[in-house]
Amino acid sequence: MKPRGFADRASTWPLRPLLPQHDGAARIVAHDVERVPADIDADHGDRGFGVSDMGRNQRFASTGGVCAAGLMGFIAYFLSYRAIFFVAAALVLALLAALGRIRSSDIHFGRAACLPDHQAPSAPPRARLWSLSTNRGLLIFAGCVFLFQMANASMLPLASEAFAYSKEALSSLIVSALIMVPQVVVAIMAPWAGRRANIWGRRPLLLVGFAALPIRALVFAWTANPTILIAAQVLDGVSGTMLGVLTALIVADLTTGTGRFNLAQGFVGTMSGVGASLSTTLSGVVTGSLGRAAGFLGIAAVALAAVLLLWLLMPETSGRTGTSSDDRASSRNQ
């Protein structure tokens, strides 16, 4: 008989080429869905970027995540894990129908680039392509997000792996609960976070979200009790709320007037994806060599580094612009 690990690798290798496509498509859709409602809605706040929209969008996204996780858990419990993928494929049809209702004429070109005063149908003037490489705040924030995802991305897979392969009857429901709890927290907190971001600023809320990550990693290193792990996922909801609502707001703060919001958002998303990819690989190596507790302690160390980088170097961005007006005037491509 083949070793279990070899059998798993042999049975899943045809799916591996699809993983980069899935991750890339997910990030593109997440970025566009995050911005489209704000680009359509004419009622906007400071600098044409809807702060309240971000909280509302996160609430809808998390509500959908809760419903999907619950549905998939019951399907796996009553049918099979394979049936989950058929249901997911069917849900894509509803997604395509909803996207088909959005007309290109509904999108405000200027707001999409964080230039709300631009009313012409043509592309707005933009700063030079490489101007973002000198934006210190953007580079620091991208580094913070990189470290955050490097710590965060592998936590739930490592925690739920034992339950996924367990013969326990409720294992699929436990995994679903681990996914659902943070989504419920995000759905509840996201509008509040969006409102407070304008009152308290971005940095304090972001520090709260980042600080929740090492605490959660230490809890996961301490115990494998499913009840405690599910309760600890509340911290994941806090982190998800802050990062989900504030990422686009901070990028908008740092790039306002440059016309390069989408490029900057894509850069931050790339750093997030690279961090997440390294997370699963490195955590898997550490956990396989030194054990589960060592894997989570390593995650806690990376998460603490992200908190320190944010605390020591990341400035408050609300009320700021990405570059001075003189710099923008001299750097735009006419």
N, C-alpha and C positions, 0 to 999 in steps of 0.2 A: 504493500500500500504506500502511496506517495505521502510525504509529509504534508500536513495541512497547509502550511505556508506556501509550499510549492504548488499545491492544487489551487489555492486561491489566486496565485499569480497567473497560473496557466489559464484559469477560467475567466479572468478579467482582462487579459491583455488586449482583446479586440476593442474594448471600450476606451483604452487609454488615449488613442489619437483623438477621441471626441472630447476629452476633458478640456484641452486648451480652447477649443471652439465654444464649449459651453461657458467657460469662465469669461471669455472675451465677449460673447453675446450678452451674458448677464450684466456685465459692467456697462456696456453700451446702452442697453435698455434702461438700467437703473439711472444712469446719468441723464438720459433724455426724458424719462418719466419724471425725474426729480425737477427738471427745469420747465417742461412744457406748460404745466398749469400756471406757473408764474409768468411765462411769456404771453399767455393768452389773456390772463386776468388784467383788466385795466386799472384796478384799484390797488396801487402799490405804495409802499412807504418810502423810506429813505433810499435815494439813489435808484429808484425804480425797481428795487429787488424786494419781493414780498416776503418779509420775515415771517408773518403769520402763515403764509402759504407753505413754508417749509415744515412747520409743525403739523399743519393739516395733512400735507402729503405723507409725512411719516406715520401719522395716525392711520390713514387709509392703507398704507403699505403693510403696517404691522397687523392691522385687523385681517387683511388678506392672508398674512403669514400664519396667524392663529388658526383661521378656518382651514387653511391648507394642511397645517401640521396635524390638527385634530382629525381631519378627513383621512389623511394618509395613515395615521396611527390605527384608526378603526379598520381601514381596508387591509392593512398588514395583519391585524389581529384576527379578523374574520375570514379573510381570503388568503393573500400571500404577499410577500414583498414584491414579487414580480408584477402583481396587479397595480401597484403604485405607479409604475411607469406608464401604463396604459391610461390611467386616469390623468396623469400629468400631461400626456400628449393631447387628451381631449380638452383640457383646460386651455391649451394654447389656442384652440379655435375661438373660444370666447375672447381671448386677449386680442387676436387679430381683428375680430369684429369691432372691438372697442377702438383700437388704433385706427381702423378704417374710417371712423367717424370724425377724426381730426383732419381738418383741411389745412393745407400749407398757408393759405391766405389768413388763417386765424393766428399765426405766429407773428409776433412783433419782432422784426429783425433787430431793432435797436436794443430792446430789453433783453433779447437772447444773448447779446454781447455786453450787457451791463452798460449800455449807452442809451438811456431812456429818452434823451432829447433828440435822438436821430429818428426822423419820421419817414425818410425816403425809403422806397422799396429796394434800393441798391445797398450793397455792403457798406457799413460805416467805416470811417477811417480808423486804422488800427496802428498800434505801436509796432516797432520792428519785431520780427519773429523771435530774435534772441534776447529781447529786452528783459524777458522774465528771468534770465540767468543772473541778473543783478538784483533781483527782488529778494532781499535777505529774509524778510518775513515769510515769503512763500516757500523758500528752500528749507527754512527751519520747520515750518508746519508740515511739509512733505516728509521730512525726516522723522518728525513725531508720529505721523500716521504710519510710516514704514515700520517703526519699532512697535507701535501698538498692534498692527496686524500680524507682525512677526510673533508676537506673544499670544494674540487672541485667536487666530484662525484655527489652531490645532487643539484648543482646549476642549471644545465640545466633542470633536471626533474622538479624542483620547478618552474622555469621560464616558462616552456612550458606546465605545467599542465593545466593552465587556458585556453590556446589556444586549447589543445587537446580535452577538454570537451566543447569547445565553439561551438555554432551553426553557427558562422560566416563562410561564404563560403570559405574564404582564410585561415582558421585556420591550415589546414594540410600543406599548402605552407609556412606559417610563421614558423611552427615547423621545416620544412625541411631547411629553410633558416638559422635558429639558429644552425643547425647541419652543414650546408655546409660552412658557412663563415669561421669558424676556420680551416676546412680542406683545404680550398683554401689557407689560410695564411700559413699553414704548408707546403703545396706543393710548395709554392713560396720560403719560408725561409729556409727549411730544408737543402738543399745543402750548402747554405751560412753559416748556423750555424755549419755544419760539418767542413767546411774549417776554420772558425774562432776559433773553439775549439782548434786547434793546434797552432794558433797564439796568441790569447788572454788568453788561458787557459780555463778550465772548469768552475771555480767558478764565474767569472763575468757574463757569459752567463746564468748560472743557477740562479743567483740572479735576473737577468732581468725577467726570466720566472716566478720565485716565486713571485716577486713584482707585477706582473701584476694581480695576483689572488685577493688580497684584494681590489685593485682598481675596478676590475670588480664586486666584491661582493657589494661594496658600490653603484655602478651604478644600480645594480639590486634592491637594497633596496630602492633606490630613486624613481624609476619609473617603470611602467609596460607598457610603450609605446613600441609597437613592433619594430618601426623603431630604437629607441635608443638601445633597447636590441640587435637587430641584429648587429648594429654598434659596440656595446661593445663586441661582440663575437670575434672581431679582437684580443682582449686581450687574449681570450682563445686560439686563434691560436698561439700567441707568447709563452704562457705557454706550449702548446702542442709541439711546435717545440723544445724548449729548453729541456724539460724533455724527449721527445721521442728520440732525438738525443744523449743526454748526459748521460742518465742512463746507457746504456751498456758500454759507454766509461769510465765512472767513476768506474764502477764495475771492468772493465778490468784493469784500472790503479791500483786499490787497491788489485787485486788478481794475478797480473802478476807473473809468476814463481811458483805459488802454485798449479796450475792445478785444482783449485777449482772455476773457473769462473762460471760454470753453477750452482753449488750449491749456490754461492753468489747471482747470478742473480735470482734464485728461491726464496731465502730468501727475497730479496728486493721486488720481485713480491708478495710474501705472505703478507708482511707488507702493500703494496699498496692495496691489496684486502681487508684486514681487515679494513684499514682506509676507503675504499669506502663503505664497508658494514655498518660500524658505521655511516658514513655520512648520508646515506639515512634515517636511523632509527632516529638518534638524530635530524636531521633537520626537519623531519616530525613531531616529537613530539613538538619541539619548534614552528614551524609554525602553527600547529593545536591549540596550547595553546595560543600563543601570537600574531599570525598574520604573514603575509608574510614579512613585513619589519624586524621584530625581527628575523626571520629565517635567512635572508641574513646578518643582522648585526652580528649574531652569527658565521656565516660562515666567515665573514671578520675578526673576532677576531682570529679564528683558523688559517686562512691563514696568518695573521700577526705573529702569534707565529711560524709558519713554516719559515717565512722570517728571524725572529730574530735568530732562532736556526741555520739556514744555515749561516747567516752572522757572528755570534759570535763563532761558534764551527767548522764549516766544513772547512777543509784545501783545498788548491789547490792540485789536484791529478795528473795533467799532469807532466810527468817526474819522477813520483814516482813508486815504486813497493809495492806490498802488504806486503812483509816481507823482511828482509835483507837476503843476500845470505847465511850467516851462519845459520840463523834461518831455512831457507828452507832446507838446507842440513841435519840439525839435526832432522827435523820434518817429512820428507817424509817417506811414507811407501814403503819399498822395496819389 
